[in-house]
């Protein structure tokens, strides 16, 4: 995947995870809430991976 794809997927996972977390909290479903938290972290990691790819590309391009 390229950096833009990683970032977009990361944003999507964060949003879906947040929704799951909030719905789980609202209805008292700890399992859904935990899945939401995990998906939010997955999204954050994907976004970070995209940022790292951008930094590497910028560094290589400058060389």
VEXDREN-2710 file (C-alpha; in Angstrom, 1 decimal):
% VEXDREN-2710
k/r/px/py/pz
1/UNK/0.0/0.0/0.0
2/UNK/1.1/3.5/-0.6
3/UNK/1.1/6.2/2.1
4/UNK/-2.2/7.8/1.1
5/UNK/-3.9/4.4/1.2
6/UNK/-2.5/3.7/4.6
7/UNK/-3.6/7.1/5.9
8/UNK/-7.1/6.8/4.4
9/UNK/-7.6/3.3/5.8
10/UNK/-6.3/4.6/9.2
11/UNK/-8.8/7.4/9.3
12/UNK/-11.6/5.0/8.3
13/UNK/-10.6/2.5/11.0
14/UNK/-10.4/5.2/13.6
15/UNK/-13.9/6.5/12.8
16/UNK/-15.5/3.0/12.7
17/UNK/-13.7/2.1/15.9
18/UNK/-14.9/5.3/17.6
19/UNK/-18.4/4.5/16.6
20/UNK/-18.2/0.9/17.9
21/UNK/-16.7/2.2/21.2
22/UNK/-19.4/4.8/21.7
23/UNK/-22.2/2.4/20.8
24/UNK/-20.7/-0.3/23.1
25/UNK/-20.5/2.2/25.9
26/UNK/-24.0/3.5/25.3
27/UNK/-25.6/0.0/25.4
28/UNK/-23.3/-1.5/28.0
29/UNK/-21.6/-3.9/25.6
30/UNK/-18.0/-4.2/26.9
31/UNK/-17.0/-6.5/24.1
32/UNK/-18.1/-4.0/21.4
33/UNK/-16.5/-1.2/23.3
34/UNK/-13.2/-3.1/23.4
35/UNK/-13.4/-4.0/19.7
36/UNK/-13.9/-0.3/19.0
37/UNK/-10.9/0.7/21.1
38/UNK/-8.8/-1.9/19.3
39/UNK/-9.9/-0.7/15.9
40/UNK/-9.1/2.9/16.8
41/UNK/-5.6/1.9/17.7
42/UNK/-5.3/-0.1/14.5
43/UNK/-6.3/3.0/12.6
44/UNK/-3.8/5.2/14.4
45/UNK/-1.1/2.7/13.6
46/UNK/-2.0/2.7/9.9
47/UNK/-1.9/6.5/9.8
48/UNK/1.5/6.5/11.5
49/UNK/2.7/3.9/9.0
50/UNK/1.6/6.2/6.1
51/UNK/3.4/9.1/7.7
52/UNK/6.6/7.1/8.1
53/UNK/6.4/6.1/4.4
54/UNK/6.1/9.8/3.5
55/UNK/9.1/10.7/5.7
56/UNK/11.2/7.9/4.2
57/UNK/10.3/8.9/0.7
58/UNK/11.1/12.6/1.4
59/UNK/14.5/11.5/2.8
60/UNK/15.3/9.3/-0.1
61/UNK/14.2/12.0/-2.6
62/UNK/16.5/14.5/-0.9
63/UNK/19.5/12.2/-1.2
END
